[in-house]
Amino acid sequence: MENLKEEALKYHSNNPKGKIGVYPVKPYHTPHDLSLAYTPGVAELAMRIKQNPSAAYEYTGKGNLIAVVSNGTAVLGLGNIGALASKPVMEGKAMLFKALADIDAFDIELDITDTDQFVETVKRLSPTFGGINLEDIKAPECFEIERRLKEELSLPLMHDDQHATAIVASAALLNALELAGKKVGEVRVVINGAGAAAIACARLFLALGIRKERLIMCDSKGVIHIGRDDLTPEKQEFAGEYAGLRTLADALIGADVFLGVSKAGVLTADMVRSMASHPVVFAMANPDPEITYEAAMASREDIIFAAGRSDYPNQVNNLIAFPYIFRGALDVRATTINEAMKVAAVYEIADLAKQPVPEEVKDIYEEEGLVFGRNYLLPKPLDGRLLYTVSVAVARAAVESGVATKPVEDWNVYRKELESRGSFISALEKIVK
């Protein structure tokens, strides 16, 4: 671990500092080039955009530019470390947008904890961007911030910690239940944790067919039930009667699924053994899960396990989703990221895990057994097929649900364009190496 820390420090401090930069994409080597790039050439563009704001998508980089916005109040497993300390993480997110989906991104760290001020600041910045990725903002403020910005802006916008996490967890859940021979509408699900990711997972699970009366949510005080008077509006949404069930251990008896988005060590081997046959256990607390992989696998032979860590099989990694959700949304100029687009991403990710894995992906990961099954529920994050499968599914859902302002005319052509972007990314990787 110490070696990794030192490597990370060196990786970031080598010149140029950080992980992202800005480079021109048009010629600038002659006086004529400069007259086109800046004055007097840009005056014509500025006036056209003034007359028709949508022209900004034709003449500027707005349509392929994402803002990665955070105030640093809930960063990874580090908590409230502040805006400045969150910058390396936000730079990393911006780098991933470019490296995986050829989307330009600026990281914006706001030293603001007041919800009204945060919302107003993002709104004032919004003309610059084609979409906004909210990141690492603590609950419950994140719910209000996202809700208000979605209402007040006509841009694809998503709080990644909520929705990308929920999308990937949902894809893993569908595949795990298929392997367990269980139907979505019949299983009983227990979610431990009631923060941003947990709430988003619960909502998406319901959209996929989990029955609300068969979903129990727990927080640090136990089962969230209607008799409690300490519940936020988000928690009240999932409060039920649950007679006699008050602790996590109570709730897990006979349960089919455990989803942990909470803290290390809350799930014991005895709790896992109390669950139904072929239990699905997603221990997603990071860096230390609710139960370790070793303890979970030793608890019973029929378990299907996933975690948030990369050193365990079936990492529930939001990297599998967020670049491609925004890629598809940007390409059709969606005015929002809606439920239909998220559900489409879930099914596409789940389906991709069932397809034969390309040799180049096997070479990257150097892993045996990359075949759909209990140890391979999800595509690997560096699987290049995600770009032209998930993005297409999201774009199509945007068009079909009526939120696309630039519908795709030929889906085969669009897919080939995405494959070309993938080729560009591969070429760029070789240059960087």
C-alpha positions as CSV (number, residue, x, y, z in Angstrom):
1,M,0.0,0.0,0.0
2,E,2.9,2.4,0.8
3,N,4.4,1.7,-2.6
4,L,1.0,2.6,-4.3
5,K,0.9,5.9,-2.4
6,E,4.4,6.8,-3.5
7,E,3.6,5.8,-7.1
8,A,0.4,7.9,-7.0
9,L,2.3,11.0,-5.7
10,K,4.9,10.6,-8.5
11,Y,2.3,9.9,-11.2
12,H,0.5,13.2,-10.4
13,S,3.6,15.4,-9.7
14,N,5.5,14.6,-12.9
15,N,5.3,17.5,-15.4
16,P,2.8,18.4,-16.6
17,K,1.1,18.4,-13.2
18,G,-2.2,16.7,-12.6
19,K,-4.1,14.5,-15.1
20,I,-5.7,16.7,-17.7
21,G,-4.8,19.6,-20.0
22,V,-6.2,21.8,-22.8
23,Y,-5.0,21.5,-26.3
24,P,-6.1,23.3,-29.5
25,V,-8.0,21.2,-32.1
26,K,-7.8,23.7,-35.0
27,P,-4.7,25.0,-36.9
28,Y,-3.0,28.0,-35.3
29,H,0.3,28.2,-37.1
30,T,-0.3,31.1,-39.5
31,P,-1.6,34.7,-39.2
32,H,-4.7,33.6,-41.2
33,D,-5.3,30.7,-38.8
34,L,-5.3,33.1,-35.9
35,S,-7.6,35.5,-37.7
36,L,-10.1,32.6,-38.0
37,A,-9.5,31.3,-34.5
38,Y,-9.9,34.7,-32.8
39,T,-10.5,38.2,-34.0
40,P,-11.9,39.1,-36.5
41,G,-13.3,35.7,-37.5
42,V,-15.1,34.8,-34.2
43,A,-17.3,37.9,-34.5
44,E,-19.4,36.2,-37.1
45,L,-19.9,33.2,-34.9
46,A,-20.7,35.2,-31.8
47,M,-23.5,37.1,-33.6
48,R,-24.9,33.8,-35.1
49,I,-25.1,32.4,-31.6
50,K,-26.7,35.5,-30.2
51,Q,-29.4,35.2,-32.9
52,N,-29.8,31.4,-32.5
53,P,-28.4,30.0,-29.2
54,S,-28.5,26.4,-30.5
55,A,-25.8,27.4,-33.0
56,A,-23.3,27.2,-30.1
57,Y,-23.5,23.4,-30.6
58,E,-22.3,23.9,-34.2
59,Y,-19.5,26.4,-33.8
60,T,-18.1,25.7,-30.3
61,G,-17.1,22.7,-28.2
62,K,-20.1,23.1,-25.9
63,G,-21.8,19.9,-27.2
64,N,-18.9,17.7,-26.2
65,L,-18.0,19.4,-22.9
66,I,-19.0,18.2,-19.4
67,A,-18.6,20.0,-16.1
68,V,-17.5,17.7,-13.3
69,V,-18.8,19.7,-10.3
70,S,-18.2,19.0,-6.6
71,N,-17.9,20.8,-3.3
72,G,-15.9,18.0,-1.7
73,T,-18.3,17.1,1.0
74,A,-18.5,13.3,0.3
75,V,-15.3,12.3,-1.5
76,L,-14.8,8.5,-2.1
77,G,-14.3,7.0,1.3
78,L,-12.6,10.1,2.6
79,G,-15.7,12.1,3.6
80,N,-15.9,15.9,3.8
81,I,-12.4,16.9,2.8
82,G,-13.3,20.2,1.1
83,A,-13.3,21.6,-2.4
84,L,-9.6,21.9,-3.0
85,A,-8.7,18.5,-1.7
86,S,-11.3,17.0,-4.0
87,K,-9.5,18.4,-7.1
88,P,-7.4,15.3,-7.8
89,V,-10.5,13.1,-7.8
90,M,-12.4,15.5,-10.0
91,E,-9.5,15.7,-12.4
92,G,-9.5,11.9,-12.5
93,K,-13.2,11.9,-13.4
94,A,-12.5,14.4,-16.2
95,M,-9.7,12.3,-17.5
96,L,-11.9,9.2,-17.6
97,F,-14.6,11.0,-19.6
98,K,-12.0,11.7,-22.3
99,A,-10.1,8.4,-22.1
100,L,-13.2,6.2,-22.3
101,A,-15.8,8.2,-24.2
102,D,-13.9,11.0,-25.9
103,I,-15.8,13.6,-23.9
104,D,-14.0,16.8,-22.9
105,A,-14.5,17.7,-19.3
106,F,-13.5,20.5,-16.9
107,D,-13.3,19.8,-13.2
108,I,-15.0,22.6,-11.1
109,E,-14.5,22.6,-7.4
110,L,-16.9,24.9,-5.6
111,D,-16.1,26.1,-2.1
112,I,-19.8,26.2,-1.3
113,T,-21.9,24.2,1.1
114,D,-25.1,26.2,1.0
115,T,-27.5,24.5,-1.4
116,D,-29.0,27.7,-2.8
117,Q,-25.6,29.2,-3.6
118,F,-24.4,25.9,-5.1
119,V,-27.4,25.7,-7.4
120,E,-27.2,29.3,-8.4
121,T,-23.5,29.0,-9.2
122,V,-23.9,25.9,-11.4
123,K,-26.8,27.6,-13.2
124,R,-24.6,30.6,-13.9
125,L,-21.8,28.3,-15.3
126,S,-24.1,26.2,-17.4
127,P,-23.9,28.1,-20.7
128,T,-20.3,26.8,-21.0
129,F,-21.3,23.1,-21.0
130,G,-23.3,20.5,-22.8
131,G,-23.9,18.5,-19.7
132,I,-23.2,18.5,-15.9
133,N,-21.8,15.6,-13.8
134,L,-22.4,16.3,-10.1
135,E,-19.9,14.5,-8.0
136,D,-19.1,13.7,-4.3
137,I,-21.8,15.9,-2.7
138,K,-23.1,14.6,0.6
139,A,-26.7,13.6,1.3
140,P,-29.3,15.0,1.9
141,E,-28.1,18.1,0.1
142,C,-27.3,16.2,-3.1
143,F,-30.9,15.2,-3.6
144,E,-32.1,18.8,-3.4
145,I,-29.3,20.1,-5.6
146,E,-29.9,17.6,-8.3
147,R,-33.7,18.0,-8.2
148,R,-33.5,21.7,-8.6
149,L,-30.9,21.8,-11.3
150,K,-32.8,19.2,-13.3
151,E,-35.9,21.4,-13.1
152,E,-34.1,24.6,-14.0
153,L,-31.7,23.5,-16.7
154,S,-32.3,21.8,-20.0
155,L,-29.1,19.8,-20.0
156,P,-28.2,16.2,-19.4
157,L,-27.3,16.3,-15.7
158,M,-26.7,13.5,-13.2
159,H,-25.3,13.0,-9.7
160,D,-22.9,10.2,-10.6
161,D,-22.6,8.8,-7.0
162,Q,-26.3,8.1,-7.1
163,H,-27.2,7.1,-10.5
164,A,-24.2,5.5,-12.2
165,T,-23.7,3.4,-9.0
166,A,-27.4,2.4,-9.1
167,I,-27.2,1.5,-12.8
168,V,-24.2,-0.8,-12.4
169,A,-25.5,-2.4,-9.3
170,S,-28.8,-3.0,-11.0
171,A,-27.2,-4.6,-14.0
172,A,-25.2,-6.9,-11.7
173,L,-28.4,-7.7,-9.8
174,L,-30.3,-8.7,-12.9
175,N,-27.5,-11.1,-13.9
176,A,-27.1,-12.4,-10.4
177,L,-30.8,-13.2,-10.1
178,E,-30.7,-14.9,-13.5
179,L,-27.8,-17.2,-12.3
180,A,-29.7,-17.8,-9.0
181,G,-32.8,-18.8,-10.9
182,K,-34.9,-16.1,-9.3
183,K,-37.4,-13.7,-10.7
184,V,-37.1,-10.0,-10.1
185,G,-40.7,-9.5,-8.9
186,E,-40.5,-12.3,-6.3
187,V,-37.2,-11.7,-4.4
188,R,-36.9,-9.9,-1.1
189,V,-34.2,-7.3,-1.0
190,V,-32.4,-5.7,2.0
191,I,-30.5,-2.5,1.5
192,N,-28.1,-1.3,4.2
193,G,-27.4,2.4,4.0
194,A,-29.7,5.3,3.2
195,G,-27.4,7.8,1.6
196,A,-27.3,9.0,-2.0
197,A,-26.3,5.7,-3.6
198,A,-28.6,3.6,-1.5
199,I,-31.6,5.7,-2.3
200,A,-30.8,5.7,-6.0
201,C,-30.3,1.9,-6.0
202,A,-33.6,1.4,-4.3
203,R,-35.5,3.6,-6.7
204,L,-33.9,1.9,-9.7
205,F,-34.6,-1.5,-8.3
206,L,-38.3,-0.6,-8.1
207,A,-38.2,0.6,-11.7
208,L,-36.8,-2.8,-12.7
209,G,-39.6,-4.7,-11.0
210,I,-38.6,-5.3,-7.4
211,R,-41.8,-5.0,-5.4
212,K,-41.8,-2.2,-2.9
213,E,-43.3,-4.3,-0.1
214,R,-40.4,-6.7,-0.6
215,L,-37.7,-4.1,-0.2
216,I,-36.4,-3.2,3.2
217,M,-34.0,-0.4,3.8
218,C,-31.8,-0.1,7.0
219,D,-29.7,2.8,8.3
220,S,-27.4,3.0,11.3
221,K,-30.4,2.8,13.6
222,G,-31.8,-0.3,12.0
223,V,-34.9,-1.0,9.8
224,I,-36.5,2.1,8.4
225,H,-40.1,1.7,9.4
226,I,-43.2,3.9,9.6
227,G,-43.0,4.0,13.4
228,R,-39.8,6.1,13.3
229,D,-40.0,9.9,13.7
230,D,-36.4,10.6,12.6
231,L,-36.7,10.0,8.9
232,T,-35.8,12.3,6.1
233,P,-38.2,12.6,3.1
234,E,-36.0,10.2,1.2
235,K,-36.1,7.6,4.0
236,Q,-39.8,8.0,4.4
237,E,-40.2,7.0,0.8
238,F,-39.0,3.5,1.8
239,A,-40.5,3.1,5.2
240,G,-42.9,0.2,5.7
241,E,-44.6,-1.6,8.6
242,Y,-42.3,-4.6,8.8
243,A,-43.8,-6.0,12.0
244,G,-41.1,-7.5,14.2
245,L,-38.2,-6.5,12.0
246,R,-36.1,-3.9,13.6
247,T,-32.4,-4.8,13.0
248,L,-30.4,-5.7,9.9
249,A,-30.1,-9.2,11.2
250,D,-33.9,-9.5,11.5
251,A,-34.4,-8.2,8.0
252,L,-31.9,-10.6,6.4
253,I,-33.5,-13.8,7.6
254,G,-34.8,-15.4,4.4
255,A,-33.8,-12.5,2.3
256,D,-32.7,-13.1,-1.3
257,V,-30.5,-10.0,-1.8
258,F,-28.3,-7.9,0.4
259,L,-27.0,-4.6,-1.0
260,G,-24.6,-2.7,1.3
261,V,-23.8,0.9,0.7
262,S,-22.8,1.6,4.2
263,K,-19.7,0.8,6.2
264,A,-17.2,-2.0,6.9
265,G,-18.1,-5.0,9.1
266,V,-21.8,-4.6,9.5
267,L,-22.6,-7.9,7.7
268,T,-21.6,-11.1,9.5
269,A,-21.2,-14.6,8.2
270,D,-24.1,-15.7,10.4
271,M,-26.3,-13.1,8.7
272,V,-25.3,-14.4,5.3
273,R,-26.1,-17.9,6.4
274,S,-29.6,-16.8,7.5
275,M,-30.5,-15.7,4.0
276,A,-32.4,-17.7,1.4
277,S,-30.7,-20.2,-1.0
278,H,-28.3,-18.7,-3.6
279,P,-28.1,-15.4,-1.8
280,V,-27.0,-12.3,-3.7
281,V,-24.6,-10.3,-1.5
282,F,-23.3,-6.9,-2.8
283,A,-20.9,-5.5,-0.2
284,M,-20.1,-2.1,-1.8
285,A,-18.6,0.0,1.0
286,N,-15.2,1.2,-0.1
287,P,-12.4,0.7,0.6
288,D,-13.5,-1.8,3.3
289,P,-16.7,-3.7,2.5
290,E,-19.6,-4.7,4.8
291,I,-18.1,-8.2,4.8
292,T,-14.8,-9.3,3.2
293,Y,-14.8,-11.5,0.2
294,E,-13.0,-14.2,2.1
295,A,-15.5,-14.3,4.9
296,A,-18.5,-14.1,2.6
297,M,-17.3,-17.0,0.4
298,A,-16.5,-19.1,3.4
299,S,-20.0,-18.6,4.9
300,R,-21.7,-20.7,2.3
301,E,-21.1,-22.3,-1.1
302,D,-24.1,-21.0,-3.0
303,I,-23.4,-17.2,-2.5
304,I,-23.2,-14.8,-5.4
305,F,-20.9,-11.9,-4.3
306,A,-20.0,-8.5,-5.6
307,A,-18.1,-5.6,-4.1
308,G,-16.9,-2.1,-4.7
309,R,-13.2,-3.1,-4.7
310,S,-11.2,-3.9,-7.8
311,D,-9.3,-6.8,-6.1
312,Y,-12.5,-8.8,-5.7
313,P,-14.5,-10.4,-8.5
314,N,-17.6,-8.4,-9.8
315,Q,-16.5,-4.9,-8.9
316,V,-19.6,-2.6,-9.0
317,N,-17.7,0.2,-10.6
318,N,-19.6,3.3,-11.8
319,L,-17.0,3.7,-14.5
320,I,-18.9,1.0,-16.4
321,A,-21.8,3.5,-16.8
322,F,-21.2,7.2,-16.5
323,P,-19.0,8.0,-19.6
324,Y,-21.4,6.2,-21.9
325,I,-24.6,7.7,-20.4
326,F,-23.2,11.1,-21.0
327,R,-21.9,10.1,-24.5
328,G,-25.3,9.0,-25.6
329,A,-27.1,12.0,-24.0
330,L,-24.7,14.5,-25.6
331,D,-24.9,13.0,-29.0
332,V,-28.7,13.5,-29.2
333,R,-28.6,16.7,-27.2
334,A,-30.9,15.4,-24.6
335,T,-32.5,17.9,-22.3
336,T,-32.2,15.6,-19.3
337,I,-31.1,12.1,-18.2
338,N,-34.4,10.4,-17.4
339,E,-35.5,7.0,-16.0
340,A,-35.8,5.5,-19.5
341,M,-32.2,6.3,-20.3
342,K,-31.0,4.8,-17.0
343,V,-33.0,1.6,-17.4
344,A,-31.7,1.2,-21.0
345,A,-28.2,1.4,-19.7
346,V,-28.9,-1.2,-17.1
347,Y,-30.1,-3.8,-19.6
348,E,-27.4,-3.1,-22.1
349,I,-24.6,-3.5,-19.4
350,A,-26.2,-6.7,-18.1
351,D,-26.5,-8.1,-21.7
352,L,-22.9,-7.2,-22.5
353,A,-21.6,-9.4,-19.7
354,K,-23.2,-12.4,-21.4
355,Q,-21.3,-11.8,-24.6
356,P,-17.9,-13.4,-25.4
357,V,-15.1,-11.3,-24.1
358,P,-12.7,-10.0,-26.7
359,E,-9.1,-11.1,-26.5
360,E,-7.9,-7.5,-26.1
361,V,-9.9,-7.2,-22.9
362,K,-8.6,-10.5,-21.6
363,D,-5.1,-9.3,-22.3
364,I,-5.6,-6.1,-20.4
365,Y,-6.9,-7.9,-17.3
366,E,-4.8,-11.0,-17.5
367,E,-7.6,-13.0,-15.8
368,E,-8.9,-16.5,-16.3
369,G,-12.6,-17.2,-16.5
370,L,-14.0,-14.0,-18.0
371,V,-17.2,-15.9,-18.9
372,F,-20.6,-15.0,-17.7
373,G,-21.1,-16.6,-14.4
374,R,-20.9,-16.1,-10.6
375,N,-17.5,-14.5,-10.9
376,Y,-18.3,-12.4,-14.0
377,L,-21.5,-10.5,-13.6
378,L,-20.4,-7.3,-15.2
379,P,-18.3,-6.2,-18.2
380,K,-14.8,-5.0,-17.2
381,P,-14.4,-1.2,-17.0
382,L,-11.9,-1.1,-19.9
383,D,-14.1,-3.1,-22.2
384,G,-14.2,-0.9,-25.3
385,R,-17.5,-2.3,-26.4
386,L,-19.3,-0.3,-23.7
387,L,-18.8,2.9,-25.8
388,Y,-20.8,1.7,-28.8
389,T,-23.4,-0.4,-26.9
390,V,-24.4,1.5,-23.8
391,S,-24.1,4.9,-25.5
392,V,-26.4,3.7,-28.3
393,A,-28.9,2.3,-25.9
394,V,-29.0,5.5,-23.9
395,A,-29.3,7.7,-27.0
396,R,-32.1,5.5,-28.4
397,A,-34.0,5.7,-25.1
398,A,-33.6,9.5,-25.1
399,V,-35.1,9.7,-28.6
400,E,-37.9,7.3,-27.8
401,S,-38.8,9.1,-24.5
402,G,-39.0,12.4,-26.3
403,V,-36.0,14.2,-24.6
404,A,-33.7,14.3,-27.6
405,T,-33.5,17.5,-29.5
406,K,-31.2,16.1,-32.2
407,P,-32.5,12.6,-32.9
408,V,-30.3,10.0,-34.6
409,E,-31.2,9.5,-38.2
410,D,-29.3,6.2,-38.8
411,W,-28.4,4.0,-35.9
412,N,-25.9,2.0,-37.8
413,V,-24.0,5.1,-38.8
414,Y,-24.1,6.3,-35.2
415,R,-22.7,3.1,-34.0
416,K,-19.9,3.2,-36.5
417,E,-19.1,6.8,-35.4
418,L,-18.8,5.6,-31.9
419,E,-16.5,2.7,-33.0
420,S,-14.4,5.4,-34.7
421,R,-14.2,7.3,-31.4
422,G,-13.0,4.1,-29.8
423,S,-10.2,3.8,-32.4
424,F,-9.2,7.4,-31.7
425,I,-9.0,6.7,-28.0
426,S,-6.9,3.6,-28.6
427,A,-4.5,5.7,-30.8
428,L,-4.4,8.4,-28.1
429,E,-3.5,5.8,-25.4
430,K,-0.5,4.7,-27.5
431,I,0.7,8.3,-27.7
432,V,0.3,8.9,-23.9
433,K,2.2,5.7,-23.1
